[in-house]
């Protein structure tokens, strides 16, 4: 006799734990810890809370994608603003809605300074996440959030640049596939350089404090 199927809440919890584990495994080359590192022009680093990333590790880089209005964009499109980036997909049942809600709370907490931040939601499911689908989805959380999609090759390239894990999964007896993916929020400075990394579950107040610190830097 087969074992009884666990309740849906338990399944969602186990899936969230698995996603976090995948994300941590994907970032083993980056390193983990209890501090967020902000790189200063002089090479000095400051701990503000979050995760630790060795300064020798490269995160981020050029990308070419399409935003939720259908416009072609690159990383240079957001130059002069901080970028707050999260990778996910619109069919995500729990992790993505949670993180996008946190990003919306960060924008609210920043007040007028939110205009100096580009909040980007990059899909890892370009097959289903068209610009139109992203436009409907990001509007559920905050109209300031920008949805980004692209060809599978473009998504793979930006995921490599940010060391993002993702994979298509076909659950047994399911009619549609889902996506496993790492669930970190990236903070990039006004020049597009890596400035911080937050694990899933980081509170909005912690992220907002790091964004404010970055905005106070000379030249930000």
MDAnalysis code that builds the backbone (N, CA, C; Angstrom):
import MDAnalysis as mda
import numpy as np

u = mda.Universe.empty(660, n_residues=220, atom_resindex=np.repeat(np.arange(220), 3), trajectory=True)
u.add_TopologyAttr("name", ["N", "CA", "C"] * 220)
u.add_TopologyAttr("resid", np.arange(1, 221))
u.add_TopologyAttr("resname", ["UNK", "UNK", "UNK", "UNK", "UNK", "UNK", "UNK", "UNK", "UNK", "UNK", "UNK", "UNK", "UNK", "UNK", "UNK", "UNK", "UNK", "UNK", "UNK", "UNK", "UNK", "UNK", "UNK", "UNK", "UNK", "UNK", "UNK", "UNK", "UNK", "UNK", "UNK", "UNK", "UNK", "UNK", "UNK", "UNK", "UNK", "UNK", "UNK", "UNK", "UNK", "UNK", "UNK", "UNK", "UNK", "UNK", "UNK", "UNK", "UNK", "UNK", "UNK", "UNK", "UNK", "UNK", "UNK", "UNK", "UNK", "UNK", "UNK", "UNK", "UNK", "UNK", "UNK", "UNK", "UNK", "UNK", "UNK", "UNK", "UNK", "UNK", "UNK", "UNK", "UNK", "UNK", "UNK", "UNK", "UNK", "UNK", "UNK", "UNK", "UNK", "UNK", "UNK", "UNK", "UNK", "UNK", "UNK", "UNK", "UNK", "UNK", "UNK", "UNK", "UNK", "UNK", "UNK", "UNK", "UNK", "UNK", "UNK", "UNK", "UNK", "UNK", "UNK", "UNK", "UNK", "UNK", "UNK", "UNK", "UNK", "UNK", "UNK", "UNK", "UNK", "UNK", "UNK", "UNK", "UNK", "UNK", "UNK", "UNK", "UNK", "UNK", "UNK", "UNK", "UNK", "UNK", "UNK", "UNK", "UNK", "UNK", "UNK", "UNK", "UNK", "UNK", "UNK", "UNK", "UNK", "UNK", "UNK", "UNK", "UNK", "UNK", "UNK", "UNK", "UNK", "UNK", "UNK", "UNK", "UNK", "UNK", "UNK", "UNK", "UNK", "UNK", "UNK", "UNK", "UNK", "UNK", "UNK", "UNK", "UNK", "UNK", "UNK", "UNK", "UNK", "UNK", "UNK", "UNK", "UNK", "UNK", "UNK", "UNK", "UNK", "UNK", "UNK", "UNK", "UNK", "UNK", "UNK", "UNK", "UNK", "UNK", "UNK", "UNK", "UNK", "UNK", "UNK", "UNK", "UNK", "UNK", "UNK", "UNK", "UNK", "UNK", "UNK", "UNK", "UNK", "UNK", "UNK", "UNK", "UNK", "UNK", "UNK", "UNK", "UNK", "UNK", "UNK", "UNK", "UNK", "UNK", "UNK", "UNK", "UNK", "UNK", "UNK", "UNK", "UNK", "UNK", "UNK", "UNK"])
u.atoms.positions = np.array([
    [0.851, -1.194, 0.000],
    [0.000, 0.000, 0.000],
    [0.881, 1.236, 0.000],
    [0.569, 2.181, -0.881],
    [1.394, 3.390, -0.976],
    [1.167, 4.297, 0.213],
    [2.193, 5.078, 0.544],
    [2.093, 6.005, 1.676],
    [1.137, 7.127, 1.319],
    [0.390, 7.648, 2.321],
    [-0.531, 8.756, 2.041],
    [0.220, 9.995, 1.593],
    [-0.395, 10.759, 0.685],
    [0.216, 11.983, 0.190],
    [0.177, 13.053, 1.270],
    [1.279, 13.774, 1.505],
    [1.270, 14.823, 2.527],
    [0.310, 15.927, 2.155],
    [-0.177, 16.681, 3.137],
    [-1.105, 17.783, 2.857],
    [-0.449, 18.859, 2.015],
    [-1.272, 19.673, 1.271],
    [-0.708, 20.714, 0.386],
    [0.220, 21.675, 1.093],
    [-0.092, 22.064, 2.326],
    [0.771, 23.011, 3.041],
    [2.159, 22.430, 3.251],
    [2.213, 21.130, 3.557],
    [3.509, 20.477, 3.748],
    [4.275, 20.412, 2.440],
    [3.571, 20.137, 1.337],
    [4.222, 20.080, 0.029],
    [4.822, 21.431, -0.322],
    [4.059, 22.529, -0.086],
    [4.572, 23.863, -0.385],
    [5.791, 24.180, 0.462],
    [5.759, 23.786, 1.736],
    [6.899, 24.048, 2.627],
    [8.125, 23.296, 2.162],
    [7.947, 22.021, 1.796],
    [9.081, 21.222, 1.332],
    [9.648, 21.797, 0.037],
    [8.771, 22.279, -0.841],
    [9.251, 22.843, -2.096],
    [10.045, 24.118, -1.854],
    [9.575, 24.941, -0.918],
    [10.308, 26.167, -0.601],
    [11.689, 25.845, -0.058],
    [11.769, 24.849, 0.841],
    [13.065, 24.434, 1.393],
    [13.979, 23.942, 0.285],
    [13.411, 23.192, -0.673],
    [14.216, 22.680, -1.782],
    [14.756, 23.812, -2.637],
    [13.915, 24.831, -2.912],
    [14.361, 25.958, -3.721],
    [15.502, 26.699, -3.043],
    [15.374, 26.877, -1.726],
    [16.443, 27.557, -0.996],
    [17.730, 26.736, -1.064],
    [17.591, 25.417, -0.920],
    [18.773, 24.547, -0.980],
    [19.436, 24.617, -2.353],
    [18.613, 24.604, -3.420],
    [19.164, 24.731, -4.769],
    [19.914, 26.050, -4.920],
    [19.297, 27.114, -4.409],
    [19.932, 28.424, -4.541],
    [21.253, 28.486, -3.815],
    [21.295, 27.915, -2.616],
    [22.546, 27.905, -1.858],
    [23.602, 27.081, -2.568],
    [23.170, 25.951, -3.158],
    [24.135, 25.130, -3.894],
    [24.682, 25.886, -5.095],
    [23.803, 26.631, -5.766],
    [24.244, 27.390, -6.938],
    [25.228, 28.478, -6.573],
    [25.194, 28.906, -5.325],
    [26.067, 29.997, -4.901],
    [27.244, 29.516, -4.060],
    [27.513, 28.210, -4.076],
    [28.657, 27.712, -3.312],
    [29.950, 28.362, -3.785],
    [30.007, 28.609, -5.091],
    [31.216, 29.243, -5.613],
    [31.319, 30.698, -5.175],
    [30.188, 31.252, -4.787],
    [30.181, 32.643, -4.349],
    [30.511, 32.739, -2.866],
    [29.962, 31.814, -2.090],
    [30.193, 31.851, -0.649],
    [28.969, 32.374, 0.072],
    [28.803, 31.925, 1.339],
    [27.677, 32.367, 2.137],
    [28.180, 32.916, 3.448],
    [27.294, 33.576, 4.198],
    [27.674, 34.146, 5.481],
    [26.584, 35.010, 6.035],
    [26.912, 35.795, 7.018],
    [25.905, 36.601, 7.700],
    [26.088, 38.078, 7.458],
    [26.660, 38.449, 6.327],
    [26.860, 39.879, 6.072],
    [26.642, 40.197, 4.617],
    [26.108, 41.348, 4.346],
    [25.982, 41.878, 3.005],
    [27.152, 42.814, 2.768],
    [27.859, 42.612, 1.652],
    [29.047, 43.421, 1.395],
    [28.712, 44.483, 0.369],
    [28.987, 45.716, 0.684],
    [28.858, 46.808, -0.274],
    [30.261, 47.259, -0.657],
    [30.549, 47.246, -1.951],
    [31.882, 47.603, -2.415],
    [31.973, 49.114, -2.621],
    [32.992, 49.716, -2.073],
    [33.223, 51.144, -2.239],
    [34.311, 51.364, -3.278],
    [34.367, 52.571, -3.812],
    [35.314, 52.860, -4.886],
    [36.748, 52.609, -4.461],
    [37.057, 52.824, -3.195],
    [38.421, 52.648, -2.713],
    [38.743, 51.192, -2.403],
    [37.789, 50.288, -2.641],
    [38.024, 48.877, -2.371],
    [37.709, 48.493, -0.942],
    [37.180, 49.418, -0.147],
    [36.810, 49.119, 1.230],
    [35.417, 48.530, 1.227],
    [35.145, 47.565, 2.108],
    [33.838, 46.930, 2.147],
    [33.210, 47.120, 3.524],
    [31.882, 47.207, 3.526],
    [31.145, 47.502, 4.749],
    [30.072, 46.446, 4.956],
    [29.966, 45.916, 6.164],
    [28.952, 44.928, 6.461],
    [27.668, 45.613, 6.918],
    [26.558, 45.194, 6.288],
    [25.282, 45.800, 6.648],
    [24.205, 44.764, 6.960],
    [24.481, 43.476, 6.843],
    [23.487, 42.440, 7.086],
    [23.072, 41.789, 5.786],
    [22.696, 40.507, 5.806],
    [22.314, 39.782, 4.604],
    [23.264, 38.633, 4.348],
    [23.784, 38.487, 3.130],
    [24.707, 37.409, 2.788],
    [26.055, 37.972, 2.394],
    [27.106, 37.180, 2.568],
    [28.465, 37.616, 2.251],
    [28.887, 37.061, 0.898],
    [29.491, 37.898, 0.100],
    [30.009, 37.493, -1.204],
    [31.448, 37.976, -1.314],
    [32.401, 37.085, -1.549],
    [33.793, 37.509, -1.676],
    [33.956, 38.544, -2.770],
    [34.775, 39.555, -2.563],
    [34.942, 40.617, -3.559],
    [35.531, 40.130, -4.870],
    [36.181, 38.972, -4.856],
    [36.785, 38.456, -6.088],
    [35.759, 37.822, -7.021],
    [34.546, 37.582, -6.537],
    [33.521, 36.906, -7.329],
    [32.727, 37.927, -8.139],
    [32.577, 37.677, -9.427],
    [31.843, 38.579, -10.309],
    [30.371, 38.189, -10.363],
    [29.494, 39.143, -10.092],
    [28.050, 38.947, -10.203],
    [27.488, 40.107, -11.016],
    [26.685, 39.784, -12.024],
    [26.095, 40.805, -12.871],
    [26.879, 40.989, -14.147],
    [26.349, 41.856, -15.003],
    [27.012, 42.120, -16.277],
    [26.008, 42.559, -17.322],
    [26.468, 42.720, -18.550],
    [25.579, 43.186, -19.618],
    [24.449, 42.198, -19.889],
    [23.290, 42.721, -20.277],
    [22.192, 41.872, -20.717],
    [21.356, 42.632, -21.749],
    [20.665, 41.859, -22.569],
    [19.702, 42.402, -23.526],
    [18.411, 41.632, -23.352],
    [17.341, 42.330, -22.967],
    [16.067, 41.698, -22.676],
    [14.937, 42.565, -23.224],
    [13.709, 42.143, -22.977],
    [12.518, 42.885, -23.389],
    [11.669, 43.161, -22.162],
    [11.265, 44.414, -21.962],
    [10.477, 44.710, -20.771],
    [8.995, 44.437, -21.010],
    [8.182, 44.618, -19.974],
    [6.778, 44.213, -20.069],
    [5.939, 45.128, -20.955],
    [6.535, 46.205, -21.468],
    [5.849, 47.034, -22.457],
    [6.214, 46.632, -23.878],
    [7.156, 45.683, -24.016],
    [7.610, 45.253, -25.325],
    [8.848, 45.964, -25.818],
    [9.413, 46.855, -24.992],
    [10.602, 47.610, -25.396],
    [11.875, 46.806, -25.135],
    [12.833, 46.883, -26.051],
    [14.137, 46.262, -25.852],
    [14.937, 47.095, -24.845],
    [15.536, 46.431, -23.872],
    [16.311, 47.122, -22.845],
    [17.629, 46.391, -22.621],
    [18.597, 47.115, -22.066],
    [19.850, 46.534, -21.621],
    [20.104, 47.031, -20.207],
    [21.193, 46.572, -19.618],
    [21.545, 47.058, -18.282],
    [21.778, 48.563, -18.300],
    [22.211, 49.113, -19.439],
    [22.459, 50.545, -19.551],
    [21.168, 51.361, -19.495],
    [20.030, 50.706, -19.758],
    [18.749, 51.404, -19.690],
    [18.457, 51.909, -18.283],
    [19.097, 51.298, -17.286],
    [18.826, 51.653, -15.888],
    [20.035, 52.322, -15.233],
    [20.994, 52.716, -16.057],
    [22.183, 53.377, -15.522],
    [21.783, 54.684, -14.830],
    [22.386, 54.943, -13.685],
    [22.037, 56.105, -12.879],
    [21.029, 55.791, -11.796],
    [20.431, 54.617, -11.836],
    [19.520, 54.152, -10.791],
    [20.082, 52.857, -10.210],
    [19.802, 52.596, -8.940],
    [20.107, 51.284, -8.391],
    [19.178, 50.267, -9.042],
    [19.639, 49.036, -9.168],
    [18.777, 47.958, -9.654],
    [18.538, 46.974, -8.519],
    [17.280, 46.655, -8.271],
    [16.886, 45.640, -7.304],
    [16.272, 44.520, -8.131],
    [16.967, 43.382, -8.228],
    [16.630, 42.355, -9.223],
    [16.221, 41.059, -8.542],
    [15.109, 40.484, -9.038],
    [14.683, 39.168, -8.583],
    [14.344, 38.320, -9.799],
    [14.777, 37.055, -9.794],
    [14.505, 36.116, -10.872],
    [13.401, 35.154, -10.449],
    [12.394, 34.982, -11.302],
    [11.303, 34.072, -10.969],
    [10.427, 33.830, -12.179],
    [9.142, 33.508, -11.957],
    [8.223, 33.271, -13.072],
    [6.796, 33.479, -12.606],
    [5.918, 33.795, -13.541],
    [4.569, 34.222, -13.178],
    [3.691, 33.092, -12.652],
    [4.028, 31.842, -12.962],
    [3.244, 30.717, -12.463],
    [3.742, 30.214, -11.111],
    [4.685, 30.915, -10.525],
    [5.259, 30.516, -9.231],
    [4.176, 30.566, -8.145],
    [4.008, 29.496, -7.363],
    [2.908, 29.462, -6.403],
    [3.155, 30.210, -5.106],
    [4.416, 30.402, -4.702],
    [4.619, 30.962, -3.366],
    [5.837, 31.885, -3.260],
    [7.011, 31.428, -3.656],
    [8.236, 32.196, -3.438],
    [8.202, 33.530, -4.182],
    [7.847, 33.509, -5.458],
    [7.873, 34.751, -6.250],
    [6.867, 35.785, -5.746],
    [5.615, 35.411, -5.494],
    [4.698, 36.417, -4.948],
    [5.183, 37.006, -3.632],
    [5.787, 36.171, -2.788],
    [6.296, 36.663, -1.513],
    [7.391, 37.691, -1.717],
    [8.365, 37.390, -2.593],
    [9.490, 38.300, -2.800],
    [9.062, 39.584, -3.518],
    [8.141, 39.477, -4.454],
    [7.677, 40.684, -5.133],
    [6.900, 41.584, -4.181],
    [6.175, 40.987, -3.253],
    [5.502, 41.790, -2.241],
    [6.516, 42.497, -1.352],
    [7.612, 41.810, -1.019],
    [8.678, 42.432, -0.233],
    [9.283, 43.606, -1.007],
    [9.547, 43.421, -2.304],
    [10.110, 44.504, -3.106],
    [9.150, 45.687, -3.146],
    [7.849, 45.421, -3.259],
    [6.867, 46.508, -3.230],
    [6.921, 47.251, -1.895],
    [7.114, 46.521, -0.801],
    [7.216, 47.153, 0.519],
    [8.496, 47.978, 0.631],
    [9.573, 47.500, 0.009],
    [10.817, 48.264, -0.007],
    [10.592, 49.598, -0.711],
    [9.927, 49.573, -1.847],
    [9.671, 50.802, -2.591],
    [8.827, 51.770, -1.768],
    [7.833, 51.248, -1.089],
    [7.007, 52.109, -0.236],
    [7.839, 52.712, 0.884],
    [8.718, 51.897, 1.481],
    [9.535, 52.379, 2.600],
    [10.519, 53.455, 2.150],
    [10.946, 53.427, 0.898],
    [11.923, 54.394, 0.399],
    [11.307, 55.757, 0.128],
    [10.000, 55.831, 0.018],
    [9.358, 57.113, -0.255],
    [9.810, 57.690, -1.584],
    [10.192, 58.957, -1.595],
    [10.612, 59.613, -2.835],
    [11.872, 58.995, -3.416],
    [12.696, 58.383, -2.564],
    [13.932, 57.759, -3.057],
    [13.661, 56.541, -3.932],
    [12.434, 56.025, -3.913],
    [12.114, 54.867, -4.751],
    [12.304, 55.182, -6.227],
    [12.195, 56.454, -6.598],
    [12.395, 56.841, -7.996],
    [13.830, 56.621, -8.449],
    [14.743, 56.449, -7.494],
    [16.153, 56.245, -7.812],
    [16.515, 54.762, -7.890],
    [15.483, 53.909, -7.865],
    [15.674, 52.458, -7.892],
    [14.862, 51.865, -9.035],
    [15.468, 50.950, -9.787],
    [14.766, 50.198, -10.825],
    [14.514, 48.788, -10.307],
    [13.273, 48.456, -9.910],
    [12.967, 47.110, -9.427],
    [12.657, 46.191, -10.612],
    [13.488, 45.177, -10.832],
    [13.394, 44.328, -12.018],
    [13.011, 42.904, -11.644],
    [11.993, 42.376, -12.315],
    [11.582, 40.980, -12.165],
    [11.913, 40.263, -13.464],
    [12.960, 39.426, -13.439],
    [13.433, 38.736, -14.636],
    [12.871, 37.319, -14.645],
    [12.120, 36.976, -15.676],
    [11.552, 35.638, -15.730],
    [12.604, 34.585, -16.070],
    [12.426, 33.399, -15.504],
    [13.228, 32.240, -15.893],
    [12.374, 31.278, -16.716],
    [11.192, 31.756, -17.134],
    [10.234, 30.944, -17.893],
    [9.776, 31.724, -19.123],
    [10.705, 32.017, -20.043],
    [10.337, 32.845, -21.199],
    [9.319, 32.188, -22.114],
    [9.175, 30.878, -22.020],
    [8.208, 30.169, -22.861],
    [6.783, 30.648, -22.589],
    [6.463, 30.896, -21.323],
    [5.111, 31.341, -20.965],
    [5.044, 32.827, -20.619],
    [6.160, 33.377, -20.139],
    [6.131, 34.756, -19.645],
    [6.442, 35.752, -20.758],
    [5.420, 36.037, -21.542],
    [5.507, 37.056, -22.578],
    [5.472, 38.437, -21.921],
    [5.799, 39.498, -22.658],
    [5.648, 40.835, -22.080],
    [4.243, 41.096, -21.552],
    [3.236, 40.628, -22.289],
    [1.856, 40.844, -21.850],
    [1.567, 40.129, -20.538],
    [2.047, 38.888, -20.396],
    [1.839, 38.142, -19.151],
    [2.560, 38.812, -17.997],
    [3.777, 39.299, -18.245],
    [4.524, 39.984, -17.196],
    [3.848, 41.289, -16.794],
    [3.289, 42.011, -17.769],
    [2.619, 43.276, -17.464],
    [1.456, 43.047, -16.508],
    [0.666, 42.017, -16.775],
    [-0.460, 41.708, -15.875],
    [0.037, 41.300, -14.501],
    [1.139, 40.552, -14.472],
    [1.623, 39.990, -13.208],
    [2.235, 41.050, -12.308],
    [3.170, 41.840, -12.826],
    [3.844, 42.821, -11.965],
    [2.871, 43.882, -11.459],
    [1.805, 44.153, -12.237],
    [0.815, 45.145, -11.808],
    [0.071, 44.700, -10.547],
    [0.074, 43.398, -10.272],
    [-0.574, 42.891, -9.069],
    [0.157, 43.316, -7.806],
    [1.427, 43.656, -7.930],
    [2.253, 43.957, -6.756],
    [2.575, 45.446, -6.652],
    [3.095, 46.033, -7.717],
    [3.415, 47.462, -7.704],
    [3.668, 47.893, -9.143],
    [3.028, 48.974, -9.599],
    [3.214, 49.399, -10.989],
    [4.636, 49.845, -11.307],
    [5.458, 50.049, -10.266],
    [6.838, 50.458, -10.505],
    [7.753, 49.288, -10.825],
    [7.300, 48.059, -10.551],
    [8.117, 46.878, -10.846],
    [8.127, 46.634, -12.349],
    [9.307, 46.358, -12.887],
    [9.497, 46.170, -14.330],
    [9.710, 44.685, -14.614],
    [8.848, 44.106, -15.430],
    [9.013, 42.711, -15.828],
    [9.917, 42.601, -17.029],
    [10.835, 41.628, -17.017],
    [11.778, 41.439, -18.125],
    [11.733, 39.997, -18.610],
    [11.695, 39.819, -19.925],
    [11.746, 38.511, -20.544],
    [12.704, 38.567, -21.718],
    [12.768, 37.503, -22.487],
    [13.678, 37.460, -23.629],
    [13.636, 36.099, -24.273],
    [14.544, 35.856, -25.174],
    [14.669, 34.523, -25.755],
    [15.267, 33.587, -24.707],
    [15.099, 32.272, -24.890],
    [15.747, 31.346, -23.946],
    [17.251, 31.594, -23.818],
    [17.893, 31.961, -24.923],
    [19.331, 32.219, -24.884],
    [19.644, 33.479, -24.072],
    [18.829, 34.512, -24.228],
    [19.036, 35.740, -23.460],
    [18.826, 35.508, -21.972],
    [17.808, 34.740, -21.631],
    [17.549, 34.426, -20.215],
    [18.688, 33.596, -19.645],
    [19.172, 32.633, -20.414],
    [20.287, 31.805, -19.938],
    [21.528, 32.665, -19.702],
    [21.758, 33.651, -20.563],
    [22.944, 34.497, -20.423],
    [22.860, 35.368, -19.172],
    [21.718, 35.994, -18.937],
    [21.608, 36.852, -17.746],
    [21.610, 36.009, -16.477],
    [21.048, 34.802, -16.528],
    [21.091, 33.916, -15.364],
    [22.525, 33.512, -15.040],
    [23.328, 33.238, -16.059],
    [24.735, 32.911, -15.815],
    [25.455, 34.099, -15.191],
    [25.184, 35.291, -15.692],
    [25.873, 36.475, -15.191],
    [25.579, 36.708, -13.714],
    [24.361, 36.380, -13.289],
    [23.967, 36.594, -11.891],
    [24.025, 35.312, -11.062],
    [24.560, 34.239, -11.650],
    [24.717, 32.955, -10.955],
    [23.384, 32.438, -10.428],
    [22.379, 32.491, -11.291],
    [21.029, 32.059, -10.940],
    [20.818, 30.621, -11.402],
    [20.311, 29.789, -10.497],
    [19.922, 28.425, -10.842],
    [18.460, 28.425, -11.278],
    [18.150, 27.703, -12.373],
    [16.752, 27.454, -12.715],
    [16.661, 26.202, -13.564],
    [15.518, 25.527, -13.497],
    [15.328, 24.295, -14.263],
    [13.839, 24.018, -14.398],
    [13.458, 23.526, -15.572],
    [12.073, 23.133, -15.800],
    [11.817, 21.790, -15.124],
    [10.681, 21.671, -14.450],
    [10.331, 20.455, -13.708],
    [8.922, 20.024, -14.111],
    [8.745, 18.731, -14.331],
    [7.428, 18.184, -14.664],
    [6.939, 17.320, -13.501],
    [6.143, 17.884, -12.577],
    [5.657, 17.100, -11.433],
    [4.776, 15.947, -11.903],
    [4.820, 14.822, -11.204],
    [3.963, 13.691, -11.568],
    [2.489, 14.093, -11.539],
    [1.756, 13.653, -12.541],
    [0.305, 13.857, -12.631],
    [-0.082, 15.322, -12.851],
    [0.893, 16.218, -13.055],
    [0.574, 17.624, -13.314],
    [0.387, 17.836, -14.816],
    [-0.509, 18.743, -15.179],
    [-0.757, 19.014, -16.594],
    [0.239, 20.013, -17.159],
    [0.863, 20.834, -16.301],
    [1.818, 21.824, -16.747],
    [3.122, 21.687, -15.982],
    [4.206, 22.130, -16.603],
    [5.493, 22.124, -15.930],
    [5.573, 23.281, -14.950],
    [6.539, 23.217, -14.058],
    [6.857, 24.330, -13.179],
    [8.351, 24.606, -13.277],
    [8.814, 25.603, -12.558],
    [10.226, 25.970, -12.612],
    [10.809, 25.962, -11.203],
    [11.902, 25.240, -11.038],
    [12.709, 25.393, -9.824],
    [13.711, 26.514, -10.090],
    [13.961, 27.336, -9.081],
    [14.914, 28.428, -9.284],
    [15.416, 28.937, -7.943],
    [16.606, 29.522, -7.962],
    [17.120, 30.155, -6.755],
    [16.321, 31.426, -6.504],
    [16.380, 31.917, -5.271],
    [15.433, 32.973, -4.881],
    [16.121, 34.083, -4.104],
    [17.128, 34.692, -4.729],
    [17.846, 35.791, -4.096],
    [17.448, 37.123, -4.720],
    [17.522, 38.165, -3.934],
    [17.315, 39.529, -4.428],
    [18.682, 40.184, -4.546],
    [18.985, 40.740, -5.713],
    [20.279, 41.354, -5.984],
    [20.148, 42.866, -5.959],
    [21.117, 43.517, -5.341],
    [21.198, 44.974, -5.354],
    [22.421, 45.375, -6.159],
    [22.198, 46.167, -7.222],
    [23.279, 46.653, -8.069],
    [23.343, 48.165, -7.927],
    [24.552, 48.731, -7.984],
    [24.680, 50.170, -7.787],
    [24.322, 50.930, -9.065],
    [24.446, 52.253, -9.029],
    [24.014, 53.100, -10.146],
    [24.855, 52.909, -11.397],
    [26.008, 52.251, -11.266],
    [26.858, 51.946, -12.416],
    [26.698, 50.498, -12.860],
    [25.754, 49.785, -12.269],
    [25.513, 48.402, -12.641],
    [26.418, 47.400, -11.972],
    [27.165, 47.830, -10.934],
    [28.068, 46.922, -10.225],
    [27.358, 46.265, -9.053],
    [27.748, 45.039, -8.762],
    [27.144, 44.296, -7.659],
    [27.353, 45.022, -6.335],
    [26.260, 45.157, -5.568],
    [26.333, 45.851, -4.280],
    [25.772, 45.033, -3.131],
    [24.948, 44.015, -3.386],
    [24.403, 43.260, -2.264],
    [23.539, 42.100, -2.700],
    [23.355, 41.161, -1.780],
    [22.604, 39.932, -2.033],
    [21.766, 39.607, -0.811],
    [20.474, 39.333, -1.028],
    [19.570, 39.025, 0.074],
    [18.921, 37.671, -0.167],
    [18.925, 36.823, 0.836],
    [18.288, 35.521, 0.723],
    [16.769, 35.663, 0.817],
    [16.061, 34.631, 0.360],
    [14.606, 34.581, 0.454],
    [14.180, 34.732, 1.914],
    [13.237, 35.593, 2.160],
    [12.755, 35.823, 3.517],
    [13.355, 37.035, 4.186],
    [14.345, 37.683, 3.555],
    [14.909, 38.902, 4.148],
    [13.796, 39.939, 4.257],
    [13.643, 40.591, 5.409],
    [12.565, 41.561, 5.571],
    [12.770, 42.808, 4.731],
    [11.670, 43.443, 4.377],
    [11.733, 44.653, 3.561],
    [12.557, 45.737, 4.241],
    [12.463, 45.848, 5.567],
    [13.206, 46.887, 6.283],
    [14.710, 46.706, 6.117],
    [15.179, 45.463, 6.108],
    [16.619, 45.196, 5.943],
    [17.087, 45.610, 4.550],
    [16.299, 45.246, 3.530],
    [16.675, 45.595, 2.163],
    [16.615, 47.107, 1.966],
    [15.568, 47.736, 2.488],
    [15.434, 49.189, 2.344],
    [16.600, 49.914, 3.005],
    [17.063, 49.417, 4.158],
    [18.195, 50.043, 4.842],
    [19.458, 49.958, 3.994],
    [19.675, 48.821, 3.328],
    [20.850, 48.670, 2.471],
    [20.745, 49.566, 1.239],
    [19.537, 49.700, 0.698],
    [19.345, 50.582, -0.452],
    [19.634, 52.031, -0.056],
    [19.120, 52.446, 1.097],
    [19.372, 53.827, 1.557],
    [20.868, 54.069, 1.750],
    [21.563, 53.084, 2.312],
    [23.013, 53.217, 2.520],
    [23.720, 53.392, 1.190],
    [23.274, 52.635, 0.192],
    [23.888, 52.746, -1.131],
    [23.595, 54.105, -1.752],
    [22.383, 54.609, -1.553],
    [22.013, 55.908, -2.109],
    [22.788, 57.058, -1.465],
    [23.250, 56.843, -0.241],
    [24.005, 57.897, 0.453],
    [25.457, 57.949, 0.008],
    [25.904, 56.972, -0.755],
    [27.299, 56.973, -1.210],
    [27.544, 58.144, -2.138],
    [28.727, 58.741, -2.076],
    [29.055, 59.854, -2.983],
    [28.902, 59.434, -4.427],
    [28.215, 60.247, -5.197],
    [28.036, 59.974, -6.601],
    [26.863, 59.085, -6.930],
    [26.158, 58.570, -5.886],
    [25.023, 57.675, -6.136],
    [23.834, 58.448, -6.668],
])
